Amino acid sequence: MPPVAGRVEPQGSLADFIWFRTGGPAEWLVRPDTVEALADLLAALDPDVPVLPVGVGSNLIVRDGGVPGVVVRLPKAMARVSVEPGNRVRAGAGAMGITVASAARDAGIAGLEFLRGIPGTVGGAVRMNAGAYGRDTSDILVEATVVTRAGAIETWPAERLGYTYRHSELPAGAVVVEAVFEGTPGDPAAIGAEMDRIAAEREASQPLRSRTGGSTFKNPDGHKAWALIDAAGCRGLRRGDAQVSEKHCNFLLNLGAASSAEIEALAEEVRARVKAHSGVELEWEIQRVGLAQ
Ligand SMILES: Cc1cc2nc3c(=O)[nH]c(=O)nc-3n(C[C@H](O)[C@H](O)[C@H](O)COP(=O)(O)OP(=O)(O)OC[C@H]3O[C@@H](n4cnc5c(N)ncnc54)[C@H](O)[C@@H]3O)c2cc1C
């Protein structure tokens, strides 16, 4: 491991903070102090060493054997949010979606409200093309600053990310460090009301205070994944302490002592049952990383 300005933890725990609270450690868990420190590290690191950026793990299964190589978490210094002319918000990739939506509301910028309901970081949203209520990150992203696996700091226009539904072409090992979003002029009170509506709807329909990973599967064309899962009889299905949520069938839960292997196996069982019942092949939305034990 080359020297790096920042915090470096060998065998750093990921289960401590990712939403499911399961899975093995990172071989090296690194919190670089600055973008430049991150770039220097990636430039100096043997190109064969894998690099995985993580946000808060709200769409992540970390397998029980842990993650080889370097896992990058962004520090608070890379979570700053500021408003710029042209109805734009510039956000460090470590900032939470709700912080970005709130800054936009305060500045009278409409169109970013949906980020209120997505409990992840800006980096995760840019990578996943996160979205809700008919809007996706690709609709509001102007550009993203990325540290490439080779250690170059580059600003990419949104088009370069090759967005489709819950997918980007961000290369493996590239770390998003900042993003610029653009909305339209709006009334802060109306924007705030829409954010409150989103929060209330989420509360009613999703297991927000549980150990979960958000939507397990993408919605197939013309279908809702949760409805296919429900129709296949999987609501409440259990494997050990892993369970299909009763509240929202496309969410899996860790009831307490589940392993990542149990969660992943339960999801594969759901996939097989849905295929047998409706003929539809569900595609994973949750990112699965690391090695099985
Ligand atoms: C209760 C709940 C509700 C949710 N609702 C929605 C929803 O409505 N819509 C939706 O789209 N998603 C939803 N999700 C899923 C999740 O919040 C989003 O996918 C979010 O964008 C993930 O952000 P994160 O920071 O947690 O990323 P992580 O889960 O940590 O990582 C997800 C992926 O992004 C990559 N990544 C993370 N940070 C960076 C970075 N800085 N640079 C490059 N790559 C990075 C990781 O390598 C990984 O591949 C929900 C999740 C939960 C738990």
Ligand as a Chemical Component Dictionary entry (heavy atoms), coordinates in Angstrom:
data_LIG
# 
_chem_comp.id                   LIG 
_chem_comp.type                 NON-POLYMER 
_chem_comp.pdbx_formal_charge   0 
_chem_comp.three_letter_code    LIG 
# 
loop_
_chem_comp_atom.comp_id 
_chem_comp_atom.atom_id 
_chem_comp_atom.alt_atom_id 
_chem_comp_atom.type_symbol 
_chem_comp_atom.charge 
_chem_comp_atom.model_Cartn_x 
_chem_comp_atom.model_Cartn_y 
_chem_comp_atom.model_Cartn_z 
_chem_comp_atom.pdbx_ordinal 
LIG C1  C1  C 0 -34.770 2.537 2.048  1  
LIG C2  C2  C 0 -34.118 2.668 0.689  2  
LIG C3  C3  C 0 -34.783 3.312 -0.347 3  
LIG C4  C4  C 0 -34.190 3.442 -1.608 4  
LIG N1  N1  N 0 -34.881 4.083 -2.612 5  
LIG C5  C5  C 0 -34.302 4.215 -3.826 6  
LIG C6  C6  C 0 -35.000 4.874 -4.902 7  
LIG O1  O1  O 0 -36.120 5.335 -4.761 8  
LIG N2  N2  N 0 -34.379 4.984 -6.092 9  
LIG C7  C7  C 0 -33.126 4.498 -6.311 10 
LIG O2  O2  O 0 -32.610 4.651 -7.421 11 
LIG N3  N3  N 0 -32.435 3.862 -5.319 12 
LIG C8  C8  C 0 -33.008 3.713 -4.088 13 
LIG N4  N4  N 0 -32.318 3.060 -3.101 14 
LIG C9  C9  C 0 -30.983 2.516 -3.383 15 
LIG C10 C10 C 0 -29.815 3.431 -3.049 16 
LIG O3  O3  O 0 -30.185 4.401 -2.068 17 
LIG C11 C11 C 0 -29.276 4.158 -4.283 18 
LIG O4  O4  O 0 -28.814 3.224 -5.254 19 
LIG C12 C12 C 0 -28.114 5.087 -3.916 20 
LIG O5  O5  O 0 -27.801 5.869 -5.038 21 
LIG C13 C13 C 0 -26.863 4.331 -3.463 22 
LIG O6  O6  O 0 -25.981 5.277 -2.888 23 
LIG P1  P1  P 0 -24.882 4.839 -1.835 24 
LIG O7  O7  O 0 -24.059 6.035 -1.555 25 
LIG O8  O8  O 0 -25.474 4.138 -0.676 26 
LIG O9  O9  O 0 -24.030 3.805 -2.706 27 
LIG P2  P2  P 0 -23.508 2.351 -2.276 28 
LIG O10 O10 O 0 -24.653 1.467 -1.966 29 
LIG O11 O11 O 0 -22.450 2.501 -1.249 30 
LIG O12 O12 O 0 -22.859 1.867 -3.644 31 
LIG C14 C14 C 0 -23.691 1.560 -4.753 32 
LIG C15 C15 C 0 -22.810 1.527 -6.013 33 
LIG O13 O13 O 0 -22.321 2.836 -6.262 34 
LIG C16 C16 C 0 -20.900 2.838 -6.309 35 
LIG N5  N5  N 0 -20.426 4.084 -5.701 36 
LIG C17 C17 C 0 -20.749 4.602 -4.476 37 
LIG N6  N6  N 0 -20.107 5.773 -4.285 38 
LIG C18 C18 C 0 -19.351 5.990 -5.393 39 
LIG C19 C19 C 0 -18.451 7.016 -5.796 40 
LIG N7  N7  N 0 -18.164 8.062 -5.017 41 
LIG N8  N8  N 0 -17.861 6.901 -7.004 42 
LIG C20 C20 C 0 -18.132 5.861 -7.819 43 
LIG N9  N9  N 0 -18.968 4.856 -7.502 44 
LIG C21 C21 C 0 -19.571 4.929 -6.295 45 
LIG C22 C22 C 0 -20.467 1.591 -5.531 46 
LIG O14 O14 O 0 -19.201 1.128 -5.959 47 
LIG C23 C23 C 0 -21.594 0.619 -5.884 48 
LIG O15 O15 O 0 -21.346 0.049 -7.151 49 
LIG C24 C24 C 0 -32.889 2.914 -1.836 50 
LIG C25 C25 C 0 -32.217 2.287 -0.777 51 
LIG C26 C26 C 0 -32.811 2.155 0.469  52 
LIG C27 C27 C 0 -32.045 1.468 1.566  53 
# 
loop_
_chem_comp_bond.comp_id 
_chem_comp_bond.atom_id_1 
_chem_comp_bond.atom_id_2 
_chem_comp_bond.value_order 
_chem_comp_bond.pdbx_ordinal 
LIG C1  C2  SING 1  
LIG C2  C3  SING 2  
LIG C2  C26 DOUB 3  
LIG C3  C4  DOUB 4  
LIG C4  N1  SING 5  
LIG C4  C24 SING 6  
LIG N1  C5  DOUB 7  
LIG C5  C6  SING 8  
LIG C5  C8  SING 9  
LIG C6  O1  DOUB 10 
LIG C6  N2  SING 11 
LIG N2  C7  SING 12 
LIG C7  O2  DOUB 13 
LIG C7  N3  SING 14 
LIG N3  C8  DOUB 15 
LIG C8  N4  SING 16 
LIG N4  C9  SING 17 
LIG N4  C24 SING 18 
LIG C9  C10 SING 19 
LIG C10 O3  SING 20 
LIG C10 C11 SING 21 
LIG C11 O4  SING 22 
LIG C11 C12 SING 23 
LIG C12 O5  SING 24 
LIG C12 C13 SING 25 
LIG C13 O6  SING 26 
LIG O6  P1  SING 27 
LIG P1  O7  DOUB 28 
LIG P1  O8  SING 29 
LIG P1  O9  SING 30 
LIG O9  P2  SING 31 
LIG P2  O10 DOUB 32 
LIG P2  O11 SING 33 
LIG P2  O12 SING 34 
LIG O12 C14 SING 35 
LIG C14 C15 SING 36 
LIG C15 O13 SING 37 
LIG C15 C23 SING 38 
LIG O13 C16 SING 39 
LIG C16 N5  SING 40 
LIG C16 C22 SING 41 
LIG N5  C17 SING 42 
LIG N5  C21 SING 43 
LIG C17 N6  DOUB 44 
LIG N6  C18 SING 45 
LIG C18 C19 SING 46 
LIG C18 C21 DOUB 47 
LIG C19 N7  SING 48 
LIG C19 N8  DOUB 49 
LIG N8  C20 SING 50 
LIG C20 N9  DOUB 51 
LIG N9  C21 SING 52 
LIG C22 O14 SING 53 
LIG C22 C23 SING 54 
LIG C23 O15 SING 55 
LIG C24 C25 DOUB 56 
LIG C25 C26 SING 57 
LIG C26 C27 SING 58 
# 
